[in-house]
């Protein structure tokens, strides 16, 4: 996403940007902003848009950064000396104390461009206790003309000390019509796969787009039929686990959707009432093979796998994923559906 020009903002990003620009013009911008936004609304892009706009040296930047000045060129090249982005390093699971200390040093230096200094923490939940404690002083004693942007998907789990010291802002879709209108403008028409994705992610337009453009609609269908084969003993759980290991976060999500529809089918829902309409045949087969109690046991396993994914625990993921599919085959035998 290019970061200059108001036309680069999505419809649901324009209001929070207007609120921030208004505060800035009135000299009332806080030193810390807690920016909330679910996955799929472009929260990270929006925060970078705001950061580049703050650092832009143009006289007229009412609608966004100019994209032409030296500051914008440095930002685009990811070499701006007054901007510090803090994210989990590759191969790590958390933001380290050393990273936070480097950020603190950066924020305490004088501005290289005689303007604002910005720090952008892409995920507050990635801070461990030590790194968070190191950050507290910057929150409690901010330097003049500094802005700390702290990102989170949701308010739950954000430490109270951040909630009390940062102004809370939210970027998100408030009505599914926003998602549909934005996608219509970008794609001129909405096909069946996209309509299905809108039903799955009504408040996450970028997820809708990815679901269609990255072939997730096709892949999700293939995975669900593979899962049905596992519980029918037509494919080995280990073979299916290996096949989908690289797609594990998606596969876990597809499992959730699949089990949700399975429970609906077991309660009498027809094809028109489920979300995975194109996979209804496989969903119905699963619903007729495993009882509701068995599905709930599998959902508990899914929750544990999601936890491991969030913790980025690769050593445990592969084995846990294999275990889930083996358990699914066992569950199909032990908790047969009443429909059988």
C-alpha positions in Angstrom: 0.0 0.0 0.0 1.4 3.4 -1.0 1.3 5.7 1.9 0.6 9.1 0.4 -2.7 10.7 -0.7 -6.1 10.4 0.9 -7.3 8.2 -1.9 -5.0 5.5 -0.5 -7.1 5.3 2.7 -10.0 2.8 2.7 -13.4 4.1 3.7 -13.1 2.7 7.2 -9.7 4.3 7.7 -10.7 7.9 6.8 -12.5 8.7 10.1 -9.7 7.7 12.4 -7.2 9.6 10.2 -9.4 12.7 10.3 -9.5 12.4 14.1 -5.7 12.2 14.4 -5.2 15.1 11.9 -7.6 17.3 13.8 -5.8 16.7 17.1 -2.5 17.4 15.5 -3.7 20.7 14.0 -5.1 21.7 17.4 -1.8 20.8 19.2 -3.7 18.1 21.2 -2.0 15.0 19.8 -1.2 12.6 22.7 2.3 11.1 23.1 0.9 7.5 22.8 -1.9 6.0 20.7 -3.2 2.5 21.2 -4.4 1.6 17.7 -6.9 -1.3 17.7 -7.8 -3.2 14.6 -8.6 -6.8 13.8 -6.6 -8.7 11.3 -7.8 -7.9 7.7 -8.6 -4.2 8.1 -5.2 -2.9 7.2 -4.2 -1.7 10.6 -0.5 -1.9 10.1 -0.7 -0.1 6.7 -2.8 2.6 8.4 -0.3 3.1 11.2 2.5 3.5 8.6 0.3 5.9 6.7 -0.1 8.0 9.8 3.6 7.8 10.6 4.7 8.9 7.1 2.2 11.8 7.3 3.5 12.9 10.6 7.1 13.0 9.3 6.3 14.5 5.9 7.9 17.9 5.5 5.4 19.3 3.0 3.4 22.5 3.9 0.2 21.1 2.6 -0.4 17.5 3.8 -4.1 17.7 4.8 -4.9 14.5 3.0 -1.7 12.5 3.7 2.0 12.6 3.1 3.2 14.2 -0.1 5.4 11.3 -1.2 8.0 13.7 -2.7 9.9 15.4 0.1 13.2 14.1 1.5 11.4 12.8 4.6 8.9 10.8 2.5 11.7 9.4 0.3 13.6 8.2 3.4 10.4 6.7 4.8 9.7 4.8 1.6 13.3 3.6 1.6 12.8 2.4 5.2 15.8 4.5 6.3 14.1 7.4 8.0 16.2 8.3 11.1 13.2 9.6 13.1 11.1 6.5 12.6 11.6 3.2 14.6 9.4 0.2 13.9 9.4 -2.5 16.5 8.3 -6.0 15.5 9.1 -9.6 16.4 12.4 -10.5 14.8 12.5 -13.5 12.4 12.9 -16.8 14.2 11.7 -15.2 17.5 8.4 -15.4 19.4 8.5 -12.1 21.4 9.9 -8.6 21.3 13.1 -8.6 23.4 14.3 -6.2 26.0 17.2 -5.3 23.8 14.8 -4.2 21.1 12.9 -2.0 23.5 16.1 -0.5 24.9 17.1 0.4 21.3 13.7 2.0 20.8 14.1 4.0 24.0 17.5 5.3 22.9 16.0 6.3 19.5 13.2 8.2 21.1 15.5 10.1 23.5 17.7 11.4 20.7 17.1 14.7 19.0 15.2 14.6 15.8 17.4 14.3 12.7 14.9 16.1 10.5 14.0 18.9 13.0 10.5 17.5 13.4 8.7 14.6 15.2 10.1 11.3 16.2 7.9 8.2 15.9 8.0 4.6 17.2 5.6 2.0 15.9 5.1 -1.2 18.0 3.3 -3.6 15.6 1.9 -5.9 18.3 1.8 -5.1 22.0 1.0 -8.7 22.9 4.5 -9.6 21.6 6.0 -7.8 24.5 7.1 -10.0 27.4 7.1 -8.9 31.0 10.7 -7.7 30.8 10.4 -5.8 27.6 7.1 -4.2 28.7 8.7 -3.0 31.9 11.5 -1.5 29.9 9.0 0.4 27.9 7.1 1.9 30.8 9.5 4.8 31.4 9.0 6.0 27.8 5.3 5.8 28.4 5.4 7.6 31.7 8.0 10.3 30.7 7.6 11.0 27.0 10.0 13.4 25.2 8.5 16.5 23.4 7.4 16.0 19.8 7.4 12.2 20.1 4.6 9.8 19.2 4.4 6.1 20.2 2.0 4.1 18.2 1.1 0.8 19.9 -0.9 -1.8 17.9 -3.2 -4.6 19.0 -6.0 -6.6 17.4 -8.2 -6.1 20.4 -8.2 -4.4 23.8 -8.4 -7.7 25.7 -5.0 -8.6 27.2 -3.5 -5.1 26.8 -1.8 -4.2 30.1 -3.7 -1.7 32.2 -0.7 0.7 32.3 -0.9 1.0 28.5 -4.6 1.6 28.5 -4.3 4.3 31.0 -1.4 6.1 29.3 -2.3 5.8 25.7 -5.3 7.3 23.8 -7.3 4.4 22.3 -8.2 4.6 18.6 -9.8 2.0 16.5 -9.7 1.3 12.8 -12.3 -1.2 11.6 -15.3 -1.9 9.5 -18.5 -0.9 11.2 -20.9 -2.2 8.5 -20.5 -5.1 6.0 -21.7 -2.6 3.3 -18.3 -0.9 3.6 -16.6 -4.2 2.8 -18.9 -4.9 -0.2 -18.6 -1.4 -1.6 -14.8 -1.3 -1.3 -14.5 -4.7 -3.0 -16.9 -3.6 -5.8 -14.8 -0.6 -6.5 -11.6 -2.7 -6.7 -13.0 -5.7 -8.6 -16.0 -4.2 -10.5 -18.2 -7.1 -9.6 -18.5 -9.7 -6.8 -18.3 -13.4 -7.8 -19.6 -16.3 -5.8 -16.2 -17.1 -4.1 -16.0 -13.4 -3.0 -19.5 -13.4 -1.7 -18.8 -16.5 0.3 -15.7 -14.8 1.7 -17.7 -11.7 2.6 -20.0 -14.0 4.7 -16.9 -15.5 6.4 -15.1 -12.2 7.0 -17.7 -9.4 7.0 -15.4 -7.0 8.9 -12.1 -7.9 7.3 -12.0 -6.8 3.6 -8.4 -7.7 3.1 -9.1 -11.2 4.3 -11.9 -11.4 1.8 -9.6 -10.4 -1.0 -6.8 -12.8 0.0 -9.3 -15.6 0.3 -10.2 -15.3 -3.3 -7.0 -14.0 -4.9 -4.7 -16.5 -3.1 -6.9 -19.4 -4.0 -8.0 -20.1 -0.4 -11.5 -20.8 -1.6 -10.2 -23.7 -3.7 -7.7 -24.9 -1.1 -10.2 -24.8 1.8 -12.5 -27.0 -0.3 -9.7 -29.5 -1.0 -8.7 -29.5 2.7 -12.3 -30.2 3.9 -12.7 -33.1 1.5 -9.3 -34.4 2.7 -10.5 -34.2 6.3 -13.7 -36.1 5.3 -11.5 -38.8 3.7 -9.5 -39.1 7.0 -12.6 -39.8 9.1 -13.8 -42.2 6.4 -10.4 -44.0 6.5 -9.8 -43.3 2.8 -6.7 -41.3 3.5 -4.0 -41.6 6.2 -4.1 -38.9 8.9 -0.3 -38.6 8.7 -0.4 -38.1 4.9 -3.0 -35.3 5.2 -1.1 -33.7 8.1 2.0 -33.6 6.0 0.2 -32.2 2.9 -1.3 -29.3 4.8 1.5 -28.5 7.3 2.7 -25.5 5.4 -0.9 -24.1 5.4 -1.4 -24.9 9.0 -2.8 -21.5 10.2 -5.3 -21.5 7.3 -6.1 -25.2 7.9 -6.9 -24.5 11.5 -9.2 -21.7 10.5 -10.9 -23.9 7.9 -11.5 -26.5 10.6 -13.3 -24.0 12.7 -15.6 -23.0 9.8 -16.1 -26.6 8.9 -17.0 -27.7 12.5 -19.3 -24.7 12.8 -21.2 -25.8 9.7 -21.2 -29.4 10.8 -23.0 -28.4 14.1 -25.5 -26.4 12.1 -26.2 -29.4 9.7 -26.6 -31.6 12.7 -29.3 -29.2 13.9 -31.1 -29.4 10.6 -29.6 -26.6 8.5 -29.6 -27.0 4.8 -27.0 -26.0 2.2 -28.4 -22.5 1.9 -28.0 -21.9 5.6 -24.3 -22.9 6.0 -21.3 -20.7 5.2 -19.3 -23.4 3.3 -22.0 -23.9 0.6 -19.6 -25.3 -2.0 -18.2 -27.9 0.5 -21.7 -28.9 1.8 -21.2 -32.5 0.6 -18.1 -33.0 2.7 -19.6 -31.1 5.6 -22.7 -33.2 5.5 -20.6 -36.4 5.4 -18.7 -35.2 8.5 -21.9 -34.3 10.3 -23.2 -37.8 9.6 -20.0 -39.4 10.9 -19.2 -37.6 14.2 -21.6 -36.7 16.9 -21.9 -33.1 18.3 -19.9 -34.3 21.4 -17.1 -35.5 19.2 -17.0 -32.2 17.3 -16.8 -30.2 20.6 -13.8 -32.3 21.6 -12.1 -31.6 18.3 -12.8 -27.8 18.7 -11.0 -27.9 22.1 -8.0 -29.4 20.2 -8.2 -26.6 17.6 -8.1 -24.0 20.4 -4.9 -25.5 21.7 -3.3 -25.5 18.2 -4.3 -21.8 17.8 -2.5 -21.0 21.0 0.7 -22.7 19.8 0.5 -20.8 16.5 0.2 -17.5 18.3 3.1 -18.4 20.5 5.0 -19.4 17.3 6.0 -22.8 18.8 7.2 -24.6 15.6 8.7 -27.5 17.6 5.3 -28.5 18.9 3.1 -27.5 15.9 3.8 -30.4 13.5 3.3 -33.1 16.2 0.2 -31.4 17.5 -1.2 -31.1 14.0 -0.6 -34.8 13.3 -2.1 -35.6 16.7 -5.3 -33.7 15.8 -5.9 -35.6 12.6 -5.2 -38.9 14.2 -7.6 -37.9 17.0 -10.2 -37.0 14.4 -10.1 -40.5 12.9 -10.4 -42.0 16.4 -13.2 -39.6 17.4 -15.1 -40.7 14.2 -15.1 -44.2 15.5 -15.8 -43.5 19.2 -18.4 -40.7 18.8 -20.5 -41.7 15.8 -23.3 -39.4 14.7 -26.8 -40.4 15.6 -27.6 -40.0 11.9 -25.7 -43.2 11.2 
